Amino acid sequence: MSWTASELDALRKAYASGTLRVSFEGRSVEYGSAVDLLSRIRTIEAEMQTQSGAKPPRRSLALAGAISELAPVPAVTQPSVRRPALAPS
């Protein structure tokens, strides 16, 4: 199927706004989850790149993990709790 940049933009805007219903040119589709919507976006992006002669980008969960390891994670501090010392027996 041939997709347009406008259709892809409508899907991206819906995903960015957190909605699952996408309307475009009088048609409306409601996706079951954000994962379903993102999957459709990725499929269309890959098809459009293939049609243009470019190779679709390779996506890897391993890369996502590596990026999260590089990003600083704010420390969560727990309040210190002093426990009473045990009395000698």
DRENPA-925012 format. One record per atom (N, C-alpha, C, O): y, z, x; atom name; residue number from 0; residue in three letters. Coordinates in nm, 3 decimals. Atoms other than C-alpha are relative to their C-alpha. Layout:
REM DRENPA-925012
py;pz;px;atomo;num;residuo
Y;Z;X;CA;NUM;ala
...
REM end
This chain:
REM DRENPA-925012
py;pz;px;atomo;num;residuo
-0.118;0.000;0.084;N;0;met
0.000;0.000;0.000;CA;0;met
0.124;0.000;0.088;C;0;met
0.125;0.060;0.196;O;0;met
-0.124;0.008;-0.074;N;1;ser
0.349;-0.074;0.118;CA;1;ser
0.096;0.110;-0.047;C;1;ser
0.126;0.121;-0.165;O;1;ser
-0.091;-0.110;0.030;N;2;trp
0.581;0.225;0.135;CA;2;trp
0.139;-0.034;0.050;C;2;trp
0.155;-0.116;0.141;O;2;trp
-0.137;0.018;-0.046;N;3;thr
0.957;0.234;0.171;CA;3;thr
0.051;0.129;0.063;C;3;thr
-0.002;0.238;0.038;O;3;thr
-0.061;-0.116;-0.062;N;4;ala
1.171;0.464;0.376;CA;4;ala
0.058;0.094;-0.106;C;4;ala
0.059;0.216;-0.087;O;4;ala
-0.056;-0.082;0.108;N;5;ser
1.332;0.584;0.051;CA;5;ser
-0.107;0.089;-0.063;C;5;ser
-0.081;0.205;-0.095;O;5;ser
0.110;-0.079;0.056;N;6;glu
0.996;0.696;-0.086;CA;6;glu
-0.040;0.113;0.095;C;6;glu
-0.063;0.226;0.053;O;6;glu
0.033;-0.101;-0.100;N;7;leu
0.916;0.878;0.236;CA;7;leu
0.107;0.109;0.005;C;7;leu
0.075;0.227;0.016;O;7;leu
-0.109;-0.098;0.002;N;8;asp
1.258;1.046;0.231;CA;8;asp
-0.010;0.093;-0.120;C;8;asp
0.014;0.213;-0.108;O;8;asp
0.014;-0.083;0.120;N;9;ala
1.198;1.167;-0.126;CA;9;ala
-0.111;0.104;0.019;C;9;ala
-0.096;0.219;-0.022;O;9;ala
0.109;-0.093;-0.027;N;10;leu
0.868;1.324;-0.017;CA;10;leu
0.043;0.108;0.098;C;10;leu
0.013;0.226;0.080;O;10;leu
-0.046;-0.097;-0.101;N;11;arg
1.028;1.487;0.286;CA;11;arg
0.098;0.100;-0.061;C;11;arg
0.092;0.219;-0.030;O;11;arg
-0.097;-0.089;0.064;N;12;lys
1.314;1.629;0.076;CA;12;lys
-0.071;0.100;-0.091;C;12;lys
-0.035;0.218;-0.094;O;12;lys
0.076;-0.090;0.087;N;13;ala
1.067;1.773;-0.175;CA;13;ala
-0.070;0.106;0.084;C;13;ala
-0.069;0.223;0.049;O;13;ala
0.071;-0.094;-0.087;N;14;tyr
0.864;1.932;0.106;CA;14;tyr
0.098;0.101;0.059;C;14;tyr
0.069;0.221;0.062;O;14;tyr
-0.099;-0.089;-0.062;N;15;ala
1.176;2.074;0.273;CA;15;ala
0.056;0.101;-0.100;C;15;ala
0.091;0.213;-0.063;O;15;ala
-0.056;-0.090;0.101;N;16;ser
1.298;2.225;-0.054;CA;16;ser
-0.105;0.092;-0.061;C;16;ser
-0.072;0.184;-0.136;O;16;ser
0.105;-0.088;0.050;N;17;gly
0.961;2.381;-0.133;CA;17;gly
-0.053;-0.038;-0.137;C;17;gly
-0.129;0.039;-0.196;O;17;gly
0.049;0.042;0.131;N;18;thr
0.897;2.186;-0.451;CA;18;thr
-0.122;-0.091;0.018;C;18;thr
-0.136;-0.157;0.120;O;18;thr
0.120;0.082;-0.006;N;19;leu
0.569;2.011;-0.527;CA;19;leu
0.010;-0.124;-0.087;C;19;leu
-0.078;-0.210;-0.083;O;19;leu
-0.019;0.115;0.088;N;20;arg
0.704;1.761;-0.782;CA;20;arg
0.099;-0.096;0.066;C;20;arg
0.209;-0.059;0.105;O;20;arg
-0.084;0.104;-0.061;N;21;val
0.844;1.436;-0.646;CA;21;val
0.022;-0.109;-0.102;C;21;val
-0.073;-0.162;-0.160;O;21;val
-0.033;0.108;0.092;N;22;ser
1.026;1.185;-0.863;CA;22;ser
0.070;-0.110;0.079;C;22;ser
0.158;-0.084;0.161;O;22;ser
-0.058;0.113;-0.070;N;23;phe
1.112;0.837;-0.742;CA;23;phe
-0.014;-0.122;-0.088;C;23;phe
-0.125;-0.156;-0.131;O;23;phe
-0.005;0.123;0.080;N;24;glu
1.214;0.525;-0.936;CA;24;glu
-0.076;0.013;-0.133;C;24;glu
-0.158;-0.072;-0.167;O;24;glu
0.059;-0.018;0.132;N;25;gly
1.107;0.663;-1.273;CA;25;gly
-0.142;0.054;-0.001;C;25;gly
-0.196;0.080;-0.108;O;25;gly
0.135;-0.057;-0.008;N;26;arg
0.770;0.791;-1.150;CA;26;arg
0.011;0.143;0.050;C;26;arg
0.103;0.178;0.123;O;26;arg
0.002;-0.138;-0.043;N;27;ser
0.683;1.154;-1.098;CA;27;ser
-0.143;0.040;0.035;C;27;ser
-0.237;0.010;-0.038;O;27;ser
0.131;-0.048;-0.046;N;28;val
0.396;1.309;-0.905;CA;28;val
0.014;0.146;0.036;C;28;val
0.111;0.186;0.101;O;28;val
0.001;-0.141;-0.039;N;29;glu
0.313;1.676;-0.871;CA;29;glu
-0.122;0.023;0.088;C;29;glu
-0.236;-0.003;0.048;O;29;glu
0.107;-0.026;-0.095;N;30;tyr
0.108;1.775;-0.568;CA;30;tyr
-0.055;0.140;-0.023;C;30;tyr
0.017;0.229;-0.069;O;30;tyr
0.067;-0.127;0.024;N;31;gly
-0.140;2.061;-0.582;CA;31;gly
0.048;0.112;0.091;C;31;gly
0.045;0.229;0.053;O;31;gly
-0.046;-0.101;-0.096;N;32;ser
-0.003;2.237;-0.275;CA;32;ser
0.092;-0.067;0.102;C;32;ser
0.101;-0.190;0.108;O;32;ser
-0.086;0.052;-0.105;N;33;ala
0.243;2.200;0.010;CA;33;ala
-0.083;-0.074;0.104;C;33;ala
-0.036;-0.170;0.165;O;33;ala
0.089;0.067;-0.095;N;34;val
-0.052;2.103;0.230;CA;34;val
-0.030;-0.142;-0.048;C;34;val
-0.032;-0.236;0.032;O;34;val
0.025;0.133;0.057;N;35;asp
-0.131;1.812;-0.006;CA;35;asp
0.121;-0.092;0.020;C;35;asp
0.107;-0.208;0.057;O;35;asp
-0.123;0.078;-0.014;N;36;leu
0.231;1.697;0.003;CA;36;leu
0.022;-0.040;0.146;C;36;leu
0.056;-0.154;0.175;O;36;leu
-0.017;0.030;-0.142;N;37;leu
0.250;1.721;0.382;CA;37;leu
-0.103;-0.102;0.047;C;37;leu
-0.073;-0.188;0.129;O;37;leu
0.104;0.097;-0.034;N;38;ser
-0.077;1.530;0.411;CA;38;ser
0.042;-0.140;-0.044;C;38;ser
0.021;-0.236;0.030;O;38;ser
-0.048;0.130;0.049;N;39;arg
0.070;1.247;0.199;CA;39;arg
0.112;-0.052;0.090;C;39;arg
0.115;-0.171;0.122;O;39;arg
-0.109;0.040;-0.088;N;40;ile
0.383;1.243;0.419;CA;40;ile
-0.057;-0.055;0.131;C;40;ile
-0.014;-0.160;0.178;O;40;ile
0.060;0.042;-0.127;N;41;arg
0.171;1.217;0.735;CA;41;arg
-0.075;-0.132;-0.015;C;41;arg
-0.070;-0.217;0.074;O;41;arg
0.072;0.125;0.025;N;42;thr
-0.045;0.942;0.583;CA;42;thr
0.097;-0.117;-0.008;C;42;thr
0.072;-0.222;0.051;O;42;thr
-0.099;0.107;0.015;N;43;ile
0.259;0.735;0.487;CA;43;ile
0.067;-0.029;0.134;C;43;ile
0.087;-0.145;0.169;O;43;ile
-0.061;0.022;-0.132;N;44;glu
0.422;0.789;0.828;CA;44;glu
-0.093;-0.083;0.089;C;44;glu
-0.048;-0.176;0.156;O;44;glu
0.096;0.073;-0.083;N;45;ala
0.104;0.668;1.000;CA;45;ala
-0.013;-0.146;-0.045;C;45;ala
-0.018;-0.236;0.038;O;45;ala
0.010;0.137;0.051;N;46;glu
0.077;0.362;0.772;CA;46;glu
0.124;-0.081;0.035;C;46;glu
0.114;-0.198;0.072;O;46;glu
-0.124;0.072;-0.031;N;47;met
0.441;0.270;0.825;CA;47;met
0.007;-0.034;0.149;C;47;met
0.053;-0.143;0.185;O;47;met
-0.003;0.028;-0.143;N;48;gln
0.406;0.299;1.203;CA;48;gln
-0.102;-0.107;0.037;C;48;gln
-0.076;-0.190;0.125;O;48;gln
0.101;0.102;-0.025;N;49;thr
0.089;0.091;1.199;CA;49;thr
0.054;-0.137;-0.040;C;49;thr
0.033;-0.235;0.031;O;49;thr
-0.056;0.128;0.046;N;50;gln
0.268;-0.180;0.998;CA;50;gln
0.108;-0.051;0.094;C;50;gln
0.126;-0.172;0.109;O;50;gln
-0.106;0.042;-0.091;N;51;ser
0.553;-0.180;1.247;CA;51;ser
-0.054;-0.033;0.139;C;51;ser
0.021;-0.079;0.226;O;51;ser
0.060;0.031;-0.129;N;52;gly
0.309;-0.221;1.536;CA;52;gly
-0.004;0.117;0.095;C;52;gly
-0.062;0.107;0.203;O;52;gly
0.000;-0.118;-0.086;N;53;ala
0.365;0.125;1.680;CA;53;ala
-0.126;0.082;-0.026;C;53;ala
-0.181;0.080;-0.136;O;53;ala
0.115;-0.088;0.018;N;54;lys
0.081;0.367;1.738;CA;54;lys
0.047;0.127;-0.070;C;54;lys
0.153;0.179;-0.036;O;54;lys
-0.038;-0.125;0.063;N;55;pro
0.088;0.670;1.508;CA;55;pro
-0.010;0.114;0.099;C;55;pro
-0.096;0.112;0.188;O;55;pro
0.005;-0.112;-0.093;N;56;pro
0.159;0.996;1.687;CA;56;pro
-0.130;0.079;-0.018;C;56;pro
-0.182;0.091;-0.128;O;56;pro
0.120;-0.083;0.008;N;57;arg
-0.141;1.209;1.771;CA;57;arg
0.044;0.142;-0.028;C;57;arg
0.134;0.195;0.037;O;57;arg
-0.033;-0.137;0.036;N;58;arg
-0.126;1.548;1.610;CA;58;arg
-0.117;0.089;0.038;C;58;arg
-0.233;0.054;0.016;O;58;arg
0.106;-0.088;-0.044;N;59;ser
-0.317;1.838;1.749;CA;59;ser
0.035;0.144;-0.032;C;59;ser
0.148;0.188;-0.009;O;59;ser
-0.022;-0.142;0.026;N;60;leu
-0.355;2.196;1.638;CA;60;leu
0.009;0.076;0.131;C;60;leu
0.076;0.179;0.139;O;60;leu
-0.007;-0.065;-0.130;N;61;ala
-0.407;2.288;2.002;CA;61;ala
0.142;-0.002;0.054;C;61;ala
0.188;0.095;0.114;O;61;ala
-0.138;0.010;-0.044;N;62;leu
-0.056;2.165;2.078;CA;62;leu
0.087;0.100;-0.074;C;62;leu
0.174;0.163;-0.014;O;62;leu
-0.078;-0.096;0.079;N;63;ala
0.086;2.376;1.797;CA;63;ala
-0.021;0.141;0.055;C;63;ala
0.073;0.220;0.060;O;63;ala
0.029;-0.131;-0.057;N;64;gly
-0.086;2.679;1.949;CA;64;gly
0.071;0.019;0.133;C;64;gly
0.123;0.127;0.161;O;64;gly
-0.066;-0.009;-0.129;N;65;ala
0.054;2.603;2.293;CA;65;ala
0.150;0.021;-0.016;C;65;ala
0.211;0.097;0.059;O;65;ala
-0.144;-0.015;0.024;N;66;ile
0.406;2.574;2.155;CA;66;ile
0.029;0.143;-0.045;C;66;ile
0.127;0.202;-0.001;O;66;ile
-0.025;-0.135;0.048;N;67;ser
0.377;2.908;1.975;CA;67;ser
-0.015;0.102;0.112;C;67;ser
0.048;0.208;0.108;O;67;ser
0.014;-0.091;-0.112;N;68;glu
0.265;3.070;2.301;CA;68;glu
0.125;0.000;0.086;C;68;glu
0.156;0.100;0.150;O;68;glu
-0.121;0.009;-0.081;N;69;leu
0.584;2.950;2.469;CA;69;leu
0.119;0.065;-0.068;C;69;leu
0.212;0.111;-0.001;O;69;leu
-0.114;-0.053;0.074;N;70;ala
0.815;3.072;2.196;CA;70;ala
-0.001;0.153;0.008;C;70;ala
-0.105;0.215;-0.008;O;70;ala
-0.003;-0.147;-0.006;N;71;pro
0.933;3.431;2.233;CA;71;pro
-0.027;0.059;-0.138;C;71;pro
0.023;0.010;-0.240;O;71;pro
0.033;-0.069;0.124;N;72;val
0.795;3.662;1.971;CA;72;val
0.071;0.134;0.003;C;72;val
0.054;0.210;0.098;O;72;val
-0.071;-0.128;-0.001;N;73;pro
1.015;3.954;1.872;CA;73;pro
-0.099;0.116;-0.003;C;73;pro
-0.199;0.112;-0.075;O;73;pro
0.087;-0.117;-0.006;N;74;ala
0.860;4.288;1.953;CA;74;ala
0.019;0.085;-0.125;C;74;ala
0.130;0.102;-0.175;O;74;ala
-0.003;-0.089;0.116;N;75;val
0.773;4.512;1.664;CA;75;val
-0.028;0.139;0.053;C;75;val
-0.134;0.166;0.110;O;75;val
0.020;-0.135;-0.051;N;76;thr
0.820;4.874;1.748;CA;76;thr
-0.047;0.091;-0.112;C;76;thr
0.001;0.084;-0.225;O;76;thr
0.051;-0.099;0.094;N;77;gln
0.629;5.146;1.576;CA;77;gln
0.067;0.133;0.030;C;77;gln
0.088;0.167;0.146;O;77;gln
-0.059;-0.131;-0.027;N;78;pro
0.789;5.484;1.530;CA;78;pro
-0.103;0.088;0.072;C;78;pro
-0.221;0.088;0.038;O;78;pro
0.093;-0.085;-0.073;N;79;ser
0.641;5.729;1.774;CA;79;ser
-0.030;0.125;-0.083;C;79;ser
0.059;0.183;-0.146;O;79;ser
0.043;-0.118;0.075;N;80;val
0.445;6.010;1.618;CA;80;val
-0.050;0.102;0.100;C;80;val
-0.139;0.074;0.180;O;80;val
0.043;-0.107;-0.091;N;81;arg
0.411;6.336;1.805;CA;81;arg
-0.106;0.081;-0.071;C;81;arg
-0.088;0.129;-0.183;O;81;arg
0.106;-0.082;0.056;N;82;arg
0.090;6.513;1.746;CA;82;arg
0.004;0.137;0.066;C;82;arg
0.027;0.150;0.186;O;82;arg
-0.006;-0.134;-0.059;N;83;pro
0.079;6.885;1.791;CA;83;pro
-0.115;0.020;0.099;C;83;pro
-0.227;-0.028;0.080;O;83;pro
0.103;-0.028;-0.100;N;84;ala
-0.106;7.005;2.097;CA;84;ala
-0.102;0.096;-0.057;C;84;ala
-0.069;0.184;-0.137;O;84;ala
0.105;-0.090;0.048;N;85;leu
-0.434;7.174;2.033;CA;85;leu
0.013;0.134;0.072;C;85;leu
0.040;0.141;0.192;O;85;leu
-0.007;-0.136;-0.059;N;86;ala
-0.433;7.549;2.087;CA;86;ala
-0.129;0.027;0.076;C;86;ala
-0.237;-0.011;0.031;O;86;ala
0.122;-0.031;-0.076;N;87;pro
-0.673;7.672;2.355;CA;87;pro
-0.089;0.093;-0.082;C;87;pro
-0.040;0.179;-0.155;O;87;pro
0.089;-0.085;0.078;N;88;ser
-0.984;7.832;2.207;CA;88;ser
-0.054;0.115;0.082;C;88;ser
-0.131;0.196;0.031;O;88;ser
REM end
